[in-house]
Amino acid sequence: MLENTKKLAGAYSGFLQVKKEAWEKMLKAKERDAERKLKEQNG
């Protein structure tokens, strides 16, 4: 039982790390897009 719990916790931790990295990438991409649009507006 304990081994299964450890495996599950490890898998969940890995899943959260991947999810966090995906969010960070998405936010950086949105930030870049916003900066590009600002530059285009300002000429």
DOFIGU-707450 format. One record per residue: residue in one letter; chain; x, y, z of N, C-alpha, C in turn. Coordinates in pm, 1 decimal, always signed. Layout:
<sites>
{resn:A, chain:A, nxx:X, nyy:Y, nzz:Z, caxx:X, cayy:Y, cazz:Z, cxx:X, cyy:Y, czz:Z}
...
</sites>
This chain:
<sites>
{resn:M, chain:A, nxx:+83.2, nyy:-120.5, nzz:+0.0, caxx:+0.0, cayy:+0.0, cazz:+0.0, cxx:+86.7, cyy:+125.5, czz:+0.0}
{resn:L, chain:A, nxx:+186.8, nyy:+127.6, nzz:+87.5, caxx:+273.6, cayy:+245.1, cazz:+98.4, cxx:+351.4, cyy:+268.1, czz:-31.1}
{resn:E, chain:A, nxx:+397.3, nyy:+159.4, nzz:-93.0, caxx:+471.4, cayy:+173.1, cazz:-219.0, cxx:+383.8, cyy:+236.5, czz:-326.8}
{resn:N, chain:A, nxx:+259.6, nyy:+192.3, nzz:-334.0, caxx:+167.3, cayy:+248.8, cazz:-433.1, cxx:+146.1, cyy:+397.1, czz:-408.3}
{resn:T, chain:A, nxx:+133.7, nyy:+434.6, nzz:-282.2, caxx:+113.6, cayy:+575.2, cazz:-247.4, cxx:+235.1, cyy:+657.1, czz:-287.5}
{resn:K, chain:A, nxx:+354.2, nyy:+602.9, nzz:-263.0, caxx:+478.3, cayy:+673.1, cazz:-300.6, cxx:+485.4, cyy:+691.3, czz:-451.8}
{resn:K, chain:A, nxx:+451.3, nyy:+585.2, nzz:-524.9, caxx:+454.2, cayy:+593.4, cazz:-671.7, cxx:+354.4, cyy:+697.4, czz:-720.9}
{resn:L, chain:A, nxx:+235.8, nyy:+695.8, nzz:-662.8, caxx:+131.7, cayy:+789.7, cazz:-702.2, cxx:+174.6, cyy:+932.8, czz:-672.3}
{resn:A, chain:A, nxx:+232.7, nyy:+954.2, nzz:-554.9, caxx:+278.9, cayy:+1088.0, cazz:-517.5, cxx:+388.4, cyy:+1134.6, czz:-612.8}
{resn:G, chain:A, nxx:+478.6, nyy:+1045.7, nzz:-649.0, caxx:+585.6, cayy:+1080.1, cazz:-742.5, cxx:+531.4, cyy:+1115.1, czz:-879.6}
{resn:A, chain:A, nxx:+435.8, nyy:+1037.2, nzz:-925.7, caxx:+375.8, cayy:+1062.9, cazz:-1056.8, cxx:+301.1, cyy:+1195.5, czz:-1055.4}
{resn:Y, chain:A, nxx:+228.7, nyy:+1221.8, nzz:-947.2, caxx:+151.9, cayy:+1345.7, cazz:-936.8, cxx:+244.7, cyy:+1466.0, czz:-930.9}
{resn:S, chain:A, nxx:+353.5, nyy:+1451.2, nzz:-858.6, caxx:+452.9, cayy:+1558.6, cazz:-849.5, cxx:+510.0, cyy:+1588.7, czz:-987.8}
{resn:G, chain:A, nxx:+541.3, nyy:+1485.1, nzz:-1063.2, caxx:+592.0, cayy:+1503.4, cazz:-1198.7, cxx:+489.4, cyy:+1570.3, czz:-1288.1}
{resn:F, chain:A, nxx:+364.6, nyy:+1529.8, nzz:-1272.6, caxx:+255.7, cayy:+1589.3, cazz:-1350.7, cxx:+241.9, cyy:+1737.7, czz:-1319.9}
{resn:L, chain:A, nxx:+250.7, nyy:+1773.5, nzz:-1191.9, caxx:+239.2, cayy:+1914.4, cazz:-1153.3, cxx:+354.4, cyy:+1996.0, czz:-1210.3}
{resn:Q, chain:A, nxx:+474.4, nyy:+1938.2, nzz:-1212.6, caxx:+590.3, cayy:+2008.3, cazz:-1266.6, cxx:+569.8, cyy:+2036.4, czz:-1415.3}
{resn:V, chain:A, nxx:+521.7, nyy:+1937.6, nzz:-1488.5, caxx:+496.1, cayy:+1954.2, cazz:-1632.0, cxx:+390.3, cyy:+2061.7, czz:-1653.8}
{resn:K, chain:A, nxx:+285.1, nyy:+2057.0, nzz:-1571.7, caxx:+176.4, cayy:+2153.7, cazz:-1583.7, cxx:+228.7, cyy:+2294.7, czz:-1556.7}
{resn:K, chain:A, nxx:+314.4, nyy:+2308.5, nzz:-1455.9, caxx:+372.2, cayy:+2438.7, cazz:-1421.1, cxx:+455.3, cyy:+2492.1, czz:-1537.5}
{resn:E, chain:A, nxx:+537.4, nyy:+2405.3, nzz:-1596.3, caxx:+621.6, cayy:+2447.4, cazz:-1708.9, cxx:+536.0, cyy:+2489.4, czz:-1828.0}
{resn:A, chain:A, nxx:+427.3, nyy:+2418.2, nzz:-1851.3, caxx:+338.3, cayy:+2453.0, cazz:-1962.5, cxx:+276.0, cyy:+2590.8, czz:-1939.7}
{resn:W, chain:A, nxx:+233.4, nyy:+2617.8, nzz:-1816.6, caxx:+176.1, cayy:+2748.8, cazz:-1783.7, cxx:+277.7, cyy:+2859.4, czz:-1804.9}
{resn:E, chain:A, nxx:+402.2, nyy:+2834.7, nzz:-1758.8, caxx:+507.0, cayy:+2936.3, cazz:-1773.3, cxx:+532.9, cyy:+2966.1, czz:-1920.3}
{resn:K, chain:A, nxx:+538.4, nyy:+2862.4, nzz:-2003.1, caxx:+560.4, cayy:+2882.4, cazz:-2146.9, cxx:+447.5, cyy:+2962.7, czz:-2208.1}
{resn:M, chain:A, nxx:+323.4, nyy:+2929.4, nzz:-2169.5, caxx:+208.0, cayy:+2998.7, cazz:-2224.3, cxx:+210.1, cyy:+3146.5, czz:-2184.9}
{resn:L, chain:A, nxx:+242.9, nyy:+3173.7, nzz:-2059.1, caxx:+246.4, cayy:+3312.4, cazz:-2012.5, cxx:+356.6, cyy:+3391.4, czz:-2082.5}
{resn:K, chain:A, nxx:+472.2, nyy:+3328.5, nzz:-2102.4, caxx:+581.5, cayy:+3396.5, cazz:-2173.0, cxx:+541.0, cyy:+3427.3, czz:-2316.7}
{resn:A, chain:A, nxx:+472.9, nyy:+3334.1, nzz:-2380.6, caxx:+428.1, cayy:+3355.3, cazz:-2518.4, cxx:+328.2, cyy:+3470.5, czz:-2524.6}
{resn:K, chain:A, nxx:+236.0, nyy:+3475.7, nzz:-2428.9, caxx:+138.3, cayy:+3585.6, cazz:-2427.0, cxx:+208.8, cyy:+3718.4, czz:-2404.8}
{resn:E, chain:A, nxx:+309.1, nyy:+3718.1, nzz:-2319.4, caxx:+384.9, cayy:+3840.0, cazz:-2291.3, cxx:+456.6, cyy:+3888.1, czz:-2417.4}
{resn:R, chain:A, nxx:+518.8, nyy:+3795.2, nzz:-2489.9, caxx:+587.8, cayy:+3830.0, cazz:-2614.6, cxx:+489.6, cyy:+3887.2, czz:-2716.0}
{resn:D, chain:A, nxx:+373.8, nyy:+3823.9, nzz:-2728.9, caxx:+272.5, cayy:+3872.8, cazz:-2823.0, cxx:+229.2, cyy:+4014.1, czz:-2787.6}
{resn:A, chain:A, nxx:+207.0, nyy:+4039.2, nzz:-2659.1, caxx:+163.6, cayy:+4171.8, cazz:-2614.6, cxx:+270.9, cyy:+4275.8, czz:-2645.7}
{resn:E, chain:A, nxx:+397.2, nyy:+4241.0, nzz:-2621.2, caxx:+507.2, cayy:+4334.2, cazz:-2650.1, cxx:+515.9, cyy:+4362.8, czz:-2799.4}
{resn:R, chain:A, nxx:+498.3, nyy:+4259.5, nzz:-2880.8, caxx:+504.9, cayy:+4276.9, cazz:-3025.8, cxx:+392.1, cyy:+4368.0, czz:-3074.2}
{resn:K, chain:A, nxx:+272.9, nyy:+4347.8, nzz:-3021.8, caxx:+159.1, cayy:+4431.4, cazz:-3061.2, cxx:+182.4, cyy:+4576.5, czz:-3020.6}
{resn:L, chain:A, nxx:+239.2, nyy:+4596.9, nzz:-2902.9, caxx:+269.1, cayy:+4732.6, cazz:-2856.9, cxx:+368.3, cyy:+4800.2, czz:-2950.5}
{resn:K, chain:A, nxx:+471.7, nyy:+4726.9, nzz:-2988.9, caxx:+572.2, cayy:+4782.9, cazz:-3079.6, cxx:+510.2, cyy:+4817.7, czz:-3214.1}
{resn:E, chain:A, nxx:+420.5, nyy:+4731.2, nzz:-3262.9, caxx:+353.7, cayy:+4757.3, cazz:-3390.9, cxx:+266.4, cyy:+4881.8, czz:-3381.7}
{resn:Q, chain:A, nxx:+197.0, nyy:+4898.5, nzz:-3270.3, caxx:+110.0, cayy:+5015.1, cazz:-3251.9, cxx:+191.6, cyy:+5143.8, czz:-3244.7}
{resn:N, chain:A, nxx:+306.6, nyy:+5135.2, nzz:-3178.6, caxx:+390.6, cayy:+5253.9, cazz:-3160.6, cxx:+477.3, cyy:+5283.4, czz:-3282.5}
{resn:G, chain:A, nxx:+482.5, nyy:+5188.9, nzz:-3373.0, caxx:+557.1, cayy:+5208.5, cazz:-3496.8, cxx:+702.3, cyy:+5194.8, czz:-3472.3}
</sites>
